[in-house]
């Protein structure tokens, strides 16, 4: 059984979403994606490092022909977005006339997804949609960004676990933990 409170690099986090609830959300997203794409042989574009856990669980639940490739972008440093997107692993695949679903761990400001959607548009896909395990709509700064598939809408807490990290720590946790305000 996972601890109710953990400490990562001197910060305390409290369990807020258990693994069973996470897996149920993934199952619901998989069901929606299957309904939309099972006859289209889509390409899933997995955003590393955070979406790795979600993508692995999600893709194992899909039982139809598909492909997946990886990219790596980020705009976070520590607890906050820098507002600048850095592309660490570019998208090299030919995606012309393919149905593409971007798999992301969390959408907050929307800057990383806006960047990726602009990159994808230059590759002429048949369609491109965003799938995020978690979404914080009140933090969204890119107002016209559409996230079609969402596992969970979350409050404006800083969270770790299930792929989400604090300075690269905590991604391995099966539950999601929220930062405890200790002032």
C-alpha positions as CSV (number, residue, x, y, z in Angstrom):
1,X,0.0,0.0,0.0
2,X,1.3,3.4,-1.0
3,X,2.1,6.0,1.6
4,X,-0.5,8.8,2.2
5,X,2.3,11.4,2.4
6,X,5.8,11.4,0.8
7,X,8.7,13.8,0.6
8,X,10.5,14.6,-2.6
9,X,13.5,16.9,-2.5
10,X,12.4,18.4,0.7
11,X,8.8,19.0,-0.4
12,X,5.8,17.2,1.1
13,X,3.1,15.7,-1.1
14,X,-0.1,14.0,-0.1
15,X,-1.9,11.3,-2.0
16,X,-5.0,12.7,-3.8
17,X,-5.8,10.2,-6.6
18,X,-5.3,6.5,-6.0
19,X,-4.1,4.1,-8.7
20,X,-7.5,2.4,-9.1
21,X,-9.1,5.8,-10.0
22,X,-6.3,6.5,-12.5
23,X,-6.7,3.2,-14.2
24,X,-10.4,3.7,-14.5
25,X,-9.8,7.1,-16.2
26,X,-7.3,5.5,-18.6
27,X,-9.9,2.8,-19.5
28,X,-12.5,5.5,-20.2
29,X,-10.1,7.4,-22.5
30,X,-9.2,4.1,-24.3
31,X,-12.8,3.4,-24.9
32,X,-13.4,6.8,-26.5
33,X,-10.3,6.5,-28.7
34,X,-11.2,3.1,-29.8
35,X,-14.6,4.3,-30.9
36,X,-13.0,7.1,-33.0
37,X,-9.9,5.4,-34.4
38,X,-10.2,1.6,-34.6
39,X,-10.6,1.6,-38.3
40,X,-8.0,4.3,-39.1
41,X,-4.6,2.9,-38.1
42,X,-3.7,6.1,-36.2
43,X,-0.2,7.2,-35.1
44,X,0.1,8.0,-31.4
45,X,2.7,10.7,-30.7
46,X,3.9,10.1,-27.1
47,X,5.4,13.1,-25.4
48,X,8.3,12.1,-23.2
49,X,9.1,11.9,-20.4
50,X,5.9,12.5,-18.5
51,X,3.4,10.7,-20.8
52,X,5.3,7.5,-20.9
53,X,3.3,5.8,-18.0
54,X,-0.1,7.0,-19.4
55,X,0.8,6.0,-22.9
56,X,2.0,2.5,-21.9
57,X,-1.3,1.8,-20.1
58,X,-3.5,3.4,-22.7
59,X,-1.9,1.7,-25.7
60,X,-2.1,-1.7,-24.1
61,X,-5.8,-1.2,-23.8
62,X,-6.2,-0.6,-27.5
63,X,-6.8,-3.7,-29.6
64,X,-6.6,-2.3,-33.1
65,X,-3.8,-1.6,-35.6
66,X,-1.9,1.6,-34.6
67,X,1.6,2.9,-34.5
68,X,3.3,5.0,-31.9
69,X,6.3,7.3,-32.0
70,X,8.0,9.6,-29.5
71,X,8.9,13.3,-29.2
72,X,10.1,15.3,-26.2
73,X,9.3,18.9,-25.5
74,X,9.0,20.8,-22.2
75,X,8.3,24.2,-20.9
76,X,8.6,23.5,-17.1
77,X,11.4,24.2,-14.7
78,X,10.7,23.0,-11.2
79,X,7.2,24.2,-10.1
80,X,6.4,26.5,-12.9
81,X,6.2,26.9,-16.7
82,X,8.9,29.0,-18.2
83,X,6.6,30.0,-21.1
84,X,9.3,28.8,-23.5
85,X,9.0,25.4,-25.2
86,X,12.2,23.5,-25.8
87,X,12.2,20.6,-28.3
88,X,14.6,17.9,-27.2
89,X,13.5,15.1,-29.6
90,X,11.9,16.3,-32.9
91,X,9.2,14.5,-34.8
92,X,11.0,12.9,-37.8
93,X,8.2,10.6,-39.1
94,X,6.2,11.3,-42.2
95,X,2.7,11.9,-40.9
96,X,1.1,13.2,-44.1
97,X,-2.5,11.9,-44.4
98,X,-2.2,10.0,-41.1
99,X,-4.5,10.4,-38.2
100,X,-2.4,11.6,-35.3
101,X,-3.2,11.6,-31.6
102,X,-0.7,13.4,-29.3
103,X,-0.5,11.7,-25.9
104,X,0.5,14.1,-23.1
105,X,0.7,13.6,-19.3
106,X,-0.8,17.0,-18.4
107,X,-2.0,20.2,-20.1
108,X,-1.8,23.3,-18.0
109,X,-0.7,26.5,-19.8
110,X,-1.0,24.8,-23.2
111,X,2.2,26.1,-24.6
112,X,3.8,22.7,-25.3
113,X,0.7,21.4,-27.0
114,X,0.3,24.6,-29.1
115,X,4.0,24.1,-30.2
116,X,3.4,20.5,-31.1
117,X,0.2,21.2,-33.0
118,X,2.0,23.8,-35.0
119,X,4.8,21.3,-35.8
120,X,2.2,18.7,-36.8
121,X,0.2,21.1,-39.0
122,X,3.4,21.4,-41.2
123,X,3.4,17.6,-41.6
124,X,-0.1,17.6,-43.2
125,X,-1.8,14.9,-41.1
126,X,-5.4,13.8,-42.0
127,X,-6.3,14.9,-38.4
128,X,-4.5,15.7,-35.2
129,X,-6.0,15.6,-31.7
130,X,-4.7,15.9,-28.2
131,X,-5.1,13.3,-25.5
132,X,-4.0,14.2,-22.0
133,X,-4.2,12.2,-18.9
134,X,-4.8,15.3,-16.8
135,X,-6.0,18.8,-17.7
136,X,-6.1,22.0,-15.6
137,X,-8.6,24.2,-17.6
138,X,-8.2,27.1,-15.2
139,X,-4.5,27.3,-15.9
140,X,-4.9,27.2,-19.7
141,X,-3.3,30.3,-21.3
142,X,-3.7,29.1,-25.0
143,X,-7.4,29.8,-25.1
144,X,-8.1,28.2,-28.5
145,X,-6.4,24.9,-27.6
146,X,-8.7,21.9,-27.8
147,X,-8.0,18.8,-25.7
148,X,-10.3,16.1,-27.1
149,X,-9.5,13.3,-24.8
150,X,-9.0,13.9,-21.1
151,X,-8.5,11.3,-18.4
152,X,-9.1,13.7,-15.4
153,X,-9.6,17.4,-14.9
154,X,-7.6,18.5,-11.9
155,X,-7.6,21.5,-9.6
156,X,-4.6,23.9,-9.7
157,X,-2.4,21.8,-7.4
158,X,1.2,20.9,-8.2
159,X,1.1,17.2,-8.6
160,X,3.6,14.3,-8.9
161,X,3.1,10.6,-9.8
162,X,1.9,8.6,-12.7
163,X,4.6,10.2,-15.0
164,X,4.4,13.7,-13.5
165,X,7.5,14.9,-11.7
166,X,9.2,17.4,-9.5
167,X,12.8,17.9,-10.7
168,X,12.6,14.5,-12.4
169,X,11.6,12.7,-9.2
170,X,8.3,11.0,-8.5
171,X,7.3,9.8,-12.0
172,X,7.4,6.2,-10.8
173,X,4.6,6.6,-8.3
174,X,1.4,4.7,-9.2
175,X,-0.8,7.2,-7.3
176,X,-1.0,11.0,-7.8
177,X,0.2,13.2,-5.0
178,X,-0.5,17.0,-4.5
179,X,2.0,19.4,-3.0
180,X,1.2,20.3,0.6
181,X,1.4,24.0,1.4
182,X,3.5,24.0,4.5
183,X,3.7,27.7,5.2
